[in-house]
Amino acid sequence: MIRNAFSAMSIDRRFSISVAVALLPVLVLCGRLVVHEWHAYMVADGALYAFQTYRAGLLAIESVSAERGPTNSVLGEDLPIPEARRVSLRRARDESDARIEKLLEMLQAGRCPGCAVELARIQEARNDLASARENVDQLIGLPLAQRRERTLSNAVDRMIKVIPQFAPAIDALAANVVKGDTRALNCLILATLTADLREAAGQLGSHFTATLTAHRTLGEDNQLVIERTEGRIDQLRELIDSHVRDRPTLESTAFDKMNRQYFGEGIAYIAEVRSLASRPGGVAISPAQLADRYVPMMRPITAFRDQVLDLAETEIGHHRSNALGLLAVSGLAAFLLIAILLSMAMLFRRRVIRPLVDATHVIGAIANGDLTAEIPAARYRGEIKAMFNAIGVLKANSVERQQLERERGRLIHELKATAETDFLTHLLNRRAFESRARLSCAERNAAEPELALIMFDIDHFKKINDTYGHATGDHALQLVARLCREICRQSDVVARWGGEEFAVLSRVQDAAQALAVAERLRRRISETRIPFSGGEGFTITASFGVAFASACDSRDVDRLFRRADRLLYQAKEAGRDRIVADPVSVPSANS
């Protein structure tokens, strides 16, 4: 019926309907193209704002970290606290508060709709910072003689622990930037590493506060913490150097100054203070004197970080401008395309369809015997060619868009893998291990009811680096990682905990099964010879701490970690190359 009705229409009417039907897909494709470019522009614009928020977050972290300098200074001063020290501390706190407030303002729902989780984390960090400051204020209200070394260390540690609470929000903001502009990934990684370096450098100085205030000899625990921090600084330096080599434009005066002033003068000064503080009776250096000399040596780190951030912001801004240009071009192109197609349809109708209608009338008139009808002249052209060319352009744009989507997905997957993997050993890193440990702790398995946490540390690893070089030390870490993969089950969670420390989380039937795994690891490590180009190689040993839990939840994971770490250091104190484990009767992680 519809076909008969369509056939009964005049050719002019049928052409109009056909043109309308033919133009509809073109309108849809043009609309989709414009919408796609609009979405691309909004993503690029969001990436720029996410970067600005990310930068504000790094500045807030820097201020909180820098606040520890004047904090450490006043903790080492006796009453009455010098006014200059109080003013310095007040200014540092004001700067921290201002930058945190700016970050919170940028994370508000009106300006950053998807940042509710990040906003809550920063607010929690601000509250913890206020609590840590309260604790410091209580301490500095006491005479210096009444400030116990352990209390001072606790005050410094509470200030330090505020910084990691910013990390999840900063990582989420960096991921949002990469979604909008993948080319900014290298700069973001480098900026984050430099910020981590600034924090580690600040922590290195803060580790001396309690000892210098008490005028006591640097204890073994403090020595160990300092060594781990120095190892983290060395690791960050290697990572920064590798990323700078990928971007020669970053090898600037700021980078050279950072290497010369901090890694040269700053590290040397800390080594000098550490040597003096290790002598009996301690050293006559106050935390304020340490801060006055050491803090300026850290400033080239932030100067280099700012240079990296400036470069990243310029690149992201260019990407946003390009997206805006593409949006304007695609909108104009779509408008012109539709206008051209309509013009062509009207031209075709005027030059082809109308002459056919006139010819029909003329033929009908002749058939009826009317020989006076005038026969119009007609000329035919290939106007339809432009439309097929336009459709070819639209198809090419769609193919290109699909390729970009696949590439984006691949890059996001690689970013996630990079964030969870230790770059040297290719094991899980500490953050990923903690996350999976919490999931494992919440699970229940009747066949394997015990949860075992094996933590071990390569003995005398600093001596290996000093004797054979960092490259040989890195190779030793890689060999230990390989042994972990060979000995542990596929279901076990294995990670490089940090520096020369490793961790294994395993579901076992009983404690004996976990101790057997730890013993195999200890034996294989001690039997493995580490090759060295300058000799026949050497062997290493490791100390183990094994903690158990029959039942726990995510809140108990930290206690399990601390207990395993305590057992590990008991193994070291007992002579190293041994395993110290929980009593088999430990029922849960609450003990």
C-alpha positions in Angstrom: 0.0 0.0 0.0 2.8 2.4 0.9 4.7 1.5 -2.2 1.6 2.2 -4.4 1.0 5.5 -2.6 4.6 6.5 -3.2 4.4 5.5 -6.8 1.3 7.6 -7.3 3.0 10.8 -6.1 4.4 13.3 -8.5 8.1 13.0 -9.3 8.7 16.4 -7.6 7.1 15.2 -4.4 9.0 11.9 -4.4 12.3 13.7 -4.9 11.6 16.0 -1.9 10.8 13.0 0.4 13.9 11.2 -0.9 16.1 14.2 -0.2 14.7 14.5 3.3 15.4 10.8 3.9 18.9 11.0 2.5 19.8 14.2 4.5 18.7 12.7 7.8 21.7 10.3 8.3 24.0 13.2 7.2 22.4 15.4 9.9 22.9 12.6 12.5 26.5 12.1 11.5 27.2 15.8 11.6 25.5 16.1 14.9 27.5 13.2 16.3 30.7 14.7 15.0 30.0 18.0 16.7 29.0 16.3 19.9 32.2 14.2 19.8 34.4 17.3 19.4 32.4 19.1 22.1 33.0 16.2 24.4 36.7 16.2 23.5 36.9 19.9 24.3 35.2 19.4 27.6 37.5 16.6 28.6 40.6 18.8 27.6 39.1 21.7 29.6 38.5 19.3 32.6 42.1 18.0 32.3 43.4 21.6 32.5 41.3 22.2 35.6 42.3 18.8 37.1 45.9 19.7 36.5 45.5 23.1 38.2 43.9 21.3 41.2 46.7 18.7 41.1 49.3 21.5 41.2 47.4 23.1 44.1 47.6 19.7 45.9 51.4 19.4 45.4 51.8 23.0 46.7 49.7 22.1 49.8 51.8 19.0 50.4 55.0 21.1 50.1 53.7 23.7 52.6 52.7 21.0 55.1 56.1 19.3 54.6 57.9 22.7 54.9 56.0 23.4 58.1 58.0 20.7 59.9 61.1 22.9 59.6 60.0 25.6 62.0 58.1 23.0 64.0 61.3 21.1 64.6 63.0 24.3 65.5 60.6 25.3 68.2 60.6 21.8 69.6 64.3 22.1 70.2 64.0 25.5 71.9 63.7 26.0 75.7 61.2 28.4 77.2 60.6 31.2 76.5 60.5 30.3 72.8 62.3 33.1 70.8 59.7 35.3 69.1 61.5 34.9 65.7 60.9 31.1 65.9 57.2 31.6 66.8 56.7 34.0 63.9 58.4 31.6 61.5 56.1 28.8 62.7 53.0 30.9 62.5 53.8 32.0 58.9 54.5 28.4 57.9 51.1 27.3 59.4 49.3 30.2 57.7 50.8 29.3 54.4 49.8 25.6 54.8 46.3 26.6 55.8 45.9 29.0 52.8 47.1 26.4 50.3 44.9 23.6 51.8 41.9 26.0 51.8 42.6 26.8 48.1 42.8 23.1 47.3 39.5 22.4 49.1 37.9 25.3 47.3 39.0 23.9 43.9 37.5 20.5 44.9 34.1 21.9 45.8 31.2 20.2 44.0 30.4 23.4 42.0 33.8 23.4 40.4 34.8 19.7 40.5 31.6 17.6 40.4 33.4 14.2 40.6 35.8 15.1 43.4 33.7 14.3 46.5 36.0 11.4 47.6 39.1 13.6 47.2 37.4 16.4 49.0 36.7 14.2 52.0 40.2 12.9 52.1 41.8 16.4 52.1 39.4 17.5 54.9 40.4 14.5 56.9 44.1 15.3 56.4 43.4 18.9 57.5 41.8 17.7 60.7 44.7 15.4 61.4 47.1 18.3 60.8 45.2 20.4 63.3 45.5 17.6 65.8 49.2 17.2 65.2 49.7 20.9 65.7 47.8 20.8 68.9 50.2 18.1 70.2 53.2 20.2 69.2 51.8 23.3 70.9 51.3 21.3 74.1 54.9 20.1 74.0 56.4 23.6 73.4 54.5 24.8 76.4 56.7 22.6 78.5 60.3 23.3 79.6 62.8 21.6 77.4 63.9 19.3 80.2 60.4 17.9 80.4 60.1 17.0 76.7 60.9 13.3 76.5 62.7 12.0 73.4 59.9 9.5 72.7 57.2 12.2 73.0 59.2 14.4 70.6 59.5 11.6 68.1 55.8 10.9 68.3 55.1 14.6 67.6 57.3 14.6 64.5 55.9 11.3 63.3 52.3 12.7 63.6 53.3 15.6 61.4 54.9 13.3 58.9 51.9 11.0 58.7 49.7 13.8 57.5 51.4 13.8 54.1 50.4 10.3 52.9 46.8 11.2 53.4 47.0 13.6 50.4 48.4 10.9 48.1 45.1 9.2 47.0 43.5 12.5 46.1 46.7 13.6 44.2 46.8 10.3 42.3 43.1 10.6 41.4 43.6 14.1 40.1 46.6 13.0 38.0 44.5 10.2 36.5 41.9 12.7 35.5 44.6 14.8 33.8 45.8 11.8 31.9 42.3 11.0 30.7 42.2 14.4 29.1 45.7 14.5 27.7 47.9 11.4 27.7 50.9 13.3 26.6 51.1 14.9 30.1 51.8 11.5 31.7 55.6 11.8 31.8 55.5 15.3 33.3 52.9 14.2 35.9 55.0 11.2 37.0 58.1 13.4 37.2 56.3 16.1 39.2 55.0 13.5 41.6 58.4 11.9 42.0 59.9 15.3 42.7 57.2 16.1 45.3 57.9 12.7 46.9 61.7 13.6 46.9 60.9 16.9 48.7 58.9 15.1 51.3 61.5 12.3 51.8 64.2 15.0 52.1 62.2 16.8 54.7 61.6 13.5 56.6 65.3 12.9 56.6 65.9 16.1 58.5 63.0 15.5 60.8 64.4 12.2 62.0 67.1 14.0 63.9 64.7 16.3 65.8 64.2 14.2 68.9 67.8 13.1 69.2 69.2 16.6 68.8 66.7 18.1 71.2 67.6 15.5 73.9 71.4 15.8 73.1 71.6 12.1 73.0 73.5 9.6 70.7 71.6 8.6 67.6 69.9 5.2 68.4 69.9 2.1 66.3 66.2 2.5 65.5 66.8 6.1 64.3 69.8 4.9 62.3 67.6 2.3 60.6 64.9 4.9 59.8 67.4 7.3 58.4 69.0 4.6 56.2 65.6 3.6 54.8 64.8 7.3 54.1 68.1 7.7 52.4 67.4 4.6 50.3 64.1 6.0 49.3 65.8 9.3 48.3 68.3 7.3 46.2 65.5 5.4 44.5 63.6 8.6 43.7 66.7 10.2 42.3 67.2 7.2 39.9 63.5 7.5 38.8 63.8 11.2 38.3 67.0 10.8 36.3 65.4 8.2 34.0 62.4 10.4 33.3 64.6 13.5 32.6 66.6 11.5 30.1 63.3 10.9 28.2 62.7 14.6 28.1 66.0 16.4 27.3 64.3 19.8 27.6 64.1 19.3 31.4 67.9 19.0 31.7 68.0 22.7 32.8 69.8 24.9 35.3 67.1 24.0 37.9 67.9 20.3 37.5 71.6 20.8 37.7 71.2 23.0 40.8 69.1 20.3 42.4 71.8 17.7 41.8 74.6 20.0 43.0 73.0 21.7 46.0 70.8 19.0 47.4 72.3 15.7 46.3 75.8 17.2 46.7 75.8 19.6 49.6 72.5 18.6 51.4 73.2 14.9 51.5 76.8 15.5 52.6 75.6 17.8 55.4 73.1 15.2 56.7 75.9 12.6 56.6 78.1 14.9 58.6 75.4 15.5 61.2 74.6 11.8 61.4 78.2 11.0 62.0 78.5 13.5 64.8 75.2 12.5 66.3 76.4 8.8 66.4 79.2 9.6 68.8 78.7 9.2 72.5 77.1 12.2 74.1 75.5 13.3 70.9 76.3 16.6 69.1 75.8 20.2 70.0 73.5 21.1 67.1 69.9 22.1 67.8 67.0 21.3 65.5 66.8 25.0 64.6 70.4 25.1 63.5 69.9 21.9 61.4 66.8 23.4 59.8 68.4 26.8 59.1 71.2 25.1 57.1 69.5 22.1 55.6 66.1 23.6 54.5 67.6 26.0 52.0 69.4 23.1 50.3 66.0 21.5 49.5 64.7 24.6 47.7 66.1 23.6 44.3 63.9 20.5 44.5 60.8 22.6 44.5 62.2 24.9 41.8 62.8 21.9 39.5 59.3 20.6 40.3 57.8 24.0 39.4 59.6 23.9 36.1 58.1 20.5 35.3 54.7 21.7 36.3 55.0 24.8 34.1 55.9 22.7 31.1 53.0 20.3 31.8 50.6 23.2 32.1 51.8 24.7 28.8 51.3 21.4 27.0 47.8 20.8 28.5 46.8 24.3 27.6 47.9 23.8 24.0 45.9 20.6 23.9 42.8 22.4 25.2 43.3 25.1 22.5 43.6 22.5 19.8 40.4 20.8 21.0 38.6 24.1 20.9 39.9 24.7 17.4 38.7 21.3 16.3 35.3 22.0 17.8 35.0 25.2 15.9 36.2 23.7 12.6 33.9 20.6 13.0 30.9 22.9 13.7 31.6 25.1 10.8 32.3 22.1 8.5 29.0 20.5 9.5 27.1 23.7 8.8 28.8 24.2 5.5 28.2 20.5 4.5 24.5 20.7 5.2 24.2 24.0 3.4 26.0 22.6 0.4 23.9 19.5 0.2 20.7 21.5 0.4 22.0 23.8 -2.3 22.9 20.8 -4.5 19.4 19.3 -3.9 17.7 22.5 -4.9 20.0 22.9 -7.9 19.3 19.3 -9.0 15.6 19.9 -8.6 15.8 23.0 -10.6 18.0 21.7 -13.4 16.8 18.0 -13.6 13.5 17.4 -11.8 11.7 20.5 -13.0 12.8 19.9 -16.6 11.5 16.3 -16.3 8.1 17.7 -15.1 8.0 20.2 -17.8 8.9 17.5 -20.4 6.1 15.3 -19.1 3.7 18.2 -19.6 5.0 18.8 -23.0 4.8 15.1 -24.0 1.3 15.0 -22.6 0.4 18.1 -24.5 1.9 16.6 -27.8 0.1 13.3 -27.1 -3.1 15.3 -26.9 -2.3 17.1 -30.1 -1.2 20.4 -28.7 1.9 21.2 -30.8 2.3 24.7 -29.5 3.9 23.6 -26.2 7.5 24.8 -26.0 10.3 22.1 -25.4 12.8 23.5 -22.8 16.6 22.8 -23.1 18.2 20.8 -20.3 21.8 20.4 -19.2 22.9 17.6 -16.8 25.9 17.8 -14.3 27.4 15.5 -11.6 26.4 17.5 -8.5 26.0 14.3 -6.4 29.7 13.8 -6.2 30.3 16.3 -3.4 27.9 14.3 -1.1 29.9 11.1 -1.4 33.1 12.9 -0.8 31.6 14.4 2.4 30.4 10.9 3.6 34.0 9.6 3.0 35.3 12.4 5.2 32.8 11.5 8.0 33.8 7.8 7.8 37.5 8.7 8.1 36.7 10.8 11.2 34.8 7.9 12.8 37.7 5.5 12.2 40.1 8.0 13.7 37.9 8.4 16.7 37.8 4.6 17.3 41.6 4.4 17.1 41.9 7.2 19.6 39.5 5.5 22.0 41.5 2.2 21.8 44.8 4.1 22.4 43.2 5.9 25.4 42.1 2.6 26.9 45.5 1.1 26.5 47.3 4.1 28.1 44.9 4.0 31.1 45.6 0.3 31.6 49.3 0.9 31.4 49.0 3.8 33.9 47.1 1.5 36.4 49.7 -1.3 36.0 52.5 1.2 36.5 50.9 2.6 39.7 50.7 -0.9 41.2 54.0 -2.4 40.2 57.6 -1.9 41.5 59.6 -0.7 38.6 62.8 -2.7 39.5 61.5 -6.1 40.6 58.1 -6.1 38.8 56.5 -7.2 42.0 53.5 -5.4 43.5 54.5 -2.2 45.3 53.6 -1.4 48.9 50.4 0.4 48.2 49.0 -2.3 45.9 50.1 -5.0 48.4 48.3 -3.2 51.3 45.1 -2.9 49.2 45.1 -6.6 48.3 46.0 -7.6 51.8 42.9 -5.8 53.1 40.8 -7.8 50.6 42.4 -11.1 51.6 41.9 -10.3 55.2 38.2 -9.9 54.7 37.8 -13.2 52.9 37.1 -16.5 54.7 38.5 -19.9 53.5 37.6 -23.0 55.5 40.3 -25.1 53.7 43.1 -22.6 54.5 41.9 -20.7 57.7 45.2 -19.2 58.6 46.5 -15.9 57.1 50.3 -15.6 57.2 52.3 -12.5 56.6 55.9 -13.1 55.8 58.2 -10.1 55.9 61.9 -10.4 55.2 64.8 -8.0 54.7 68.1 -8.6 52.9 70.9 -8.4 55.6 73.5 -5.7 55.3 72.1 -4.4 52.0 73.7 -1.0 52.3 77.1 -2.7 52.6 76.3 -4.5 49.3 75.6 -1.2 47.6 78.6 0.4 49.1 80.9 -2.5 48.2 79.7 -3.6 44.8 77.7 -0.6 43.6 74.0 0.1 43.3 73.7 -1.7 40.0 74.8 -5.0 41.7 72.4 -4.2 44.6 69.6 -3.8 42.1 70.5 -7.1 40.5 70.4 -8.7 43.9 66.9 -7.4 44.5 65.8 -8.7 41.2 67.2 -12.2 42.0 65.3 -12.2 45.3 62.1 -11.2 43.5 62.6 -14.1 41.0 63.1 -16.5 43.9 59.8 -15.2 45.4 58.0 -15.9 42.2 59.5 -19.4 42.0 58.7 -20.5 45.6 55.5 -18.7 46.3 52.1 -20.0 45.0 50.2 -18.1 42.4 47.5 -17.3 44.9 50.1 -15.7 47.3 50.4 -11.9 47.3 54.1 -11.0 46.9 55.5 -7.4 47.0 58.5 -5.3 47.4 57.7 -3.6 50.6 60.3 -0.9 50.2 64.1 -0.7 49.8 65.5 -4.2 50.4 62.3 -5.4 52.3 59.8 -7.8 50.8 56.5 -9.2 51.9 54.4 -12.3 51.2 50.8 -12.7 52.2 49.5 -16.3 52.0 46.5 -18.4 53.0 47.7 -21.6 54.7 46.3 -24.6 56.5 48.5 -24.0 59.5 51.5 -22.1 60.7 53.9 -24.9 59.8 53.0 -24.5 56.1 53.9 -20.8 56.2 57.1 -21.4 58.1 58.1 -24.0 55.5 57.7 -21.4 52.8 59.8 -18.9 54.8 62.5 -21.5 55.4 62.6 -22.3 51.7 63.0 -18.7 50.8 65.7 -18.2 53.5 67.6 -21.2 52.3 67.3 -20.4 48.5 68.4 -16.8 49.1 71.5 -17.8 51.1 72.4 -20.4 48.5 72.1 -18.1 45.5 75.3 -16.5 44.3 75.1 -12.9 43.2 77.3 -12.4 40.1 79.7 -9.4 40.2 81.8 -8.3 37.2 84.9 -7.6 39.4 85.0 -11.1 41.0 83.4 -14.5 41.5 80.3 -13.1 43.1 78.9 -13.3 46.6 76.0 -14.6 48.6 73.5 -12.8 50.8 71.2 -13.7 53.7 67.9 -12.5 54.8 66.0 -12.1 58.1 62.3 -13.1 58.4 59.4 -12.1 60.5 56.2 -14.3 60.2 52.9 -13.1 61.7 49.6 -15.1 61.7 45.9 -14.3 61.9 43.0 -16.7 62.0 40.4 -14.0 61.5 40.6 -10.3 60.9 39.1 -7.4 59.1 40.6 -4.5 57.2 41.0 -2.5 60.4 43.4 -5.2 61.7 45.7 -5.3 58.7 47.9 -2.5 60.0 48.4 -4.4 63.3 49.4 -7.6 61.4 51.9 -5.5 59.4 53.4 -4.0 62.5 53.7 -7.4 64.2 55.4 -8.9 61.3 57.8 -5.9 61.1 58.5 -6.3 64.8 59.3 -10.0 64.4 61.5 -9.2 61.4 63.6 -6.8 63.5 63.7 -9.3 66.3 65.3 -11.7 63.8 67.9 -9.1 62.9 68.6 -8.4 66.6 69.0 -12.1 67.2 71.8 -12.3 64.6 70.1 -12.2 61.2 69.7 -15.0 58.6 66.9 -16.5 60.7 63.1 -16.7 61.0 61.2 -15.3 64.0 57.5 -16.1 64.0 54.4 -15.5 66.0 53.4 -18.1 68.6 51.3 -20.7 66.8 48.3 -20.0 69.0 47.8 -16.4 67.8 44.0 -16.3 67.1 43.6 -13.1 65.2 45.2 -9.8 64.1 43.9 -8.0 67.2 46.7 -9.4 69.4 
